[in-house]
Amino acid sequence: MKYFSILALLVFSIASNAEVIKSEKWNWDLSHKDYAYAATINDTNRILGQYCYYADSTCYYLVSLGITCETGDEYPSLINTDSTATTINLICGHKYNNENVFFIKPFDQIDKIVKKSNKVGFAVAMENGEFKVVRFSLNGSSKAIENMLLGAEAIKENKSVERKVSELYL
């Protein structure tokens, strides 16, 4: 319990300062009201990260590839790391900076890859017969994700406690 209290104090001091914390090539942040994230930005300003939403306690991997698509459409894609190559599914999500982000499925497969590899590349077939390829460094991903998840859990637990306490006094 003492560890949790110390962690909670650390988390809230970090979140209140709205600082992004760096872990090698990855960053993590707890300052957003609705979600926490651990992510990286590559040299072409594309983003790969895990985003965890407080409202429904779910986490997703999202990636931006510099393309647009129809929300909800699913795209089978190739993923390549320094140790493996496999297929994944990308589900077209909301727009961010005039392009769509993609939810990556299955979660467990991409989670293992992101935490155990040093680099990753995504290859998506385009309508013109070419492939869009985007690469990311995974250096620091495990530590950033671990810290983000610990912090998000502490924030969620504190919100639950605050909600219960406020209900008692209403």
MORA-V641284 format. One record per residue. N is the residue number from 1. OMEGA is omega in degrees with one decimal (none if undefined). NEAR is the number of other ideal C-beta (glycine too) atoms within 8 Angstrom. Layout:
# MORA-V641284
n:N omega:OMEGA near:NEAR
n:N omega:OMEGA near:NEAR
This chain:
# MORA-V641284
n:1 omega:179.3 near:4
n:2 omega:178.3 near:5
n:3 omega:179.6 near:6
n:4 omega:-179.7 near:9
n:5 omega:178.7 near:8
n:6 omega:178.6 near:8
n:7 omega:-179.5 near:11
n:8 omega:178.1 near:11
n:9 omega:177.9 near:8
n:10 omega:-179.3 near:8
n:11 omega:-176.8 near:13
n:12 omega:175.7 near:10
n:13 omega:177.1 near:8
n:14 omega:-176.7 near:12
n:15 omega:-178.1 near:11
n:16 omega:177.6 near:7
n:17 omega:178.0 near:7
n:18 omega:179.8 near:5
n:19 omega:171.1 near:7
n:20 omega:-178.0 near:7
n:21 omega:-175.7 near:10
n:22 omega:173.7 near:7
n:23 omega:-173.3 near:12
n:24 omega:-178.7 near:9
n:25 omega:-177.6 near:8
n:26 omega:175.7 near:17
n:27 omega:172.3 near:11
n:28 omega:-171.8 near:16
n:29 omega:179.9 near:11
n:30 omega:-169.8 near:12
n:31 omega:-179.6 near:10
n:32 omega:-176.4 near:8
n:33 omega:-171.9 near:2
n:34 omega:-175.1 near:6
n:35 omega:171.4 near:8
n:36 omega:179.2 near:15
n:37 omega:168.3 near:12
n:38 omega:-172.7 near:15
n:39 omega:175.2 near:14
n:40 omega:175.3 near:14
n:41 omega:-179.3 near:6
n:42 omega:-176.4 near:12
n:43 omega:179.4 near:3
n:44 omega:178.6 near:6
n:45 omega:172.9 near:6
n:46 omega:-173.8 near:12
n:47 omega:170.1 near:12
n:48 omega:178.9 near:13
n:49 omega:173.8 near:12
n:50 omega:-178.7 near:14
n:51 omega:-178.7 near:12
n:52 omega:-174.7 near:14
n:53 omega:-175.6 near:11
n:54 omega:-172.1 near:11
n:55 omega:-177.8 near:5
n:56 omega:176.8 near:4
n:57 omega:178.4 near:7
n:58 omega:176.7 near:6
n:59 omega:179.9 near:9
n:60 omega:167.1 near:11
n:61 omega:177.8 near:14
n:62 omega:176.7 near:15
n:63 omega:171.2 near:14
n:64 omega:-175.2 near:13
n:65 omega:-179.7 near:12
n:66 omega:178.8 near:8
n:67 omega:175.7 near:9
n:68 omega:-177.4 near:6
n:69 omega:177.3 near:9
n:70 omega:-179.0 near:5
n:71 omega:179.5 near:8
n:72 omega:178.3 near:6
n:73 omega:-177.9 near:8
n:74 omega:-176.9 near:8
n:75 omega:172.8 near:12
n:76 omega:-175.2 near:8
n:77 omega:176.8 near:12
n:78 omega:175.1 near:10
n:79 omega:-176.6 near:14
n:80 omega:176.9 near:8
n:81 omega:176.8 near:13
n:82 omega:-178.1 near:5
n:83 omega:-176.5 near:5
n:84 omega:171.2 near:7
n:85 omega:-177.8 near:6
n:86 omega:176.2 near:8
n:87 omega:175.3 near:7
n:88 omega:174.1 near:13
n:89 omega:176.0 near:11
n:90 omega:178.5 near:16
n:91 omega:-177.1 near:11
n:92 omega:-179.6 near:12
n:93 omega:-176.6 near:9
n:94 omega:176.3 near:6
n:95 omega:174.9 near:8
n:96 omega:-178.0 near:7
n:97 omega:176.2 near:5
n:98 omega:172.8 near:4
n:99 omega:179.5 near:11
n:100 omega:168.1 near:13
n:101 omega:-178.2 near:12
n:102 omega:170.6 near:14
n:103 omega:-176.7 near:10
n:104 omega:177.5 near:12
n:105 omega:-5.6 near:9
n:106 omega:-175.9 near:7
n:107 omega:-175.6 near:10
n:108 omega:-179.3 near:6
n:109 omega:-179.8 near:9
n:110 omega:178.0 near:13
n:111 omega:178.5 near:10
n:112 omega:-179.4 near:8
n:113 omega:-176.9 near:13
n:114 omega:-176.8 near:15
n:115 omega:-173.9 near:10
n:116 omega:-176.1 near:7
n:117 omega:178.5 near:12
n:118 omega:179.3 near:7
n:119 omega:-179.4 near:10
n:120 omega:175.6 near:13
n:121 omega:177.2 near:11
n:122 omega:175.3 near:14
n:123 omega:-177.7 near:11
n:124 omega:178.2 near:13
n:125 omega:179.2 near:8
n:126 omega:-177.5 near:9
n:127 omega:-176.1 near:3
n:128 omega:178.1 near:4
n:129 omega:177.9 near:5
n:130 omega:177.0 near:5
n:131 omega:170.2 near:7
n:132 omega:-178.7 near:11
n:133 omega:179.0 near:8
n:134 omega:-177.0 near:12
n:135 omega:180.0 near:8
n:136 omega:169.3 near:11
n:137 omega:177.3 near:9
n:138 omega:178.5 near:15
n:139 omega:-179.7 near:8
n:140 omega:-176.1 near:12
n:141 omega:-177.3 near:14
n:142 omega:-179.2 near:9
n:143 omega:179.9 near:10
n:144 omega:-179.7 near:16
n:145 omega:178.9 near:14
n:146 omega:179.7 near:8
n:147 omega:178.7 near:12
n:148 omega:-179.1 near:16
n:149 omega:176.5 near:12
n:150 omega:179.9 near:10
n:151 omega:179.7 near:15
n:152 omega:178.2 near:12
n:153 omega:178.7 near:8
n:154 omega:178.6 near:12
n:155 omega:-180.0 near:14
n:156 omega:178.7 near:10
n:157 omega:179.9 near:10
n:158 omega:178.3 near:10
n:159 omega:178.3 near:9
n:160 omega:178.8 near:8
n:161 omega:178.8 near:8
n:162 omega:-179.5 near:8
n:163 omega:-179.6 near:8
n:164 omega:179.7 near:8
n:165 omega:-179.4 near:8
n:166 omega:178.4 near:8
n:167 omega:179.3 near:7
n:168 omega:-174.6 near:6
n:169 omega:179.3 near:5
n:170 omega:none near:4
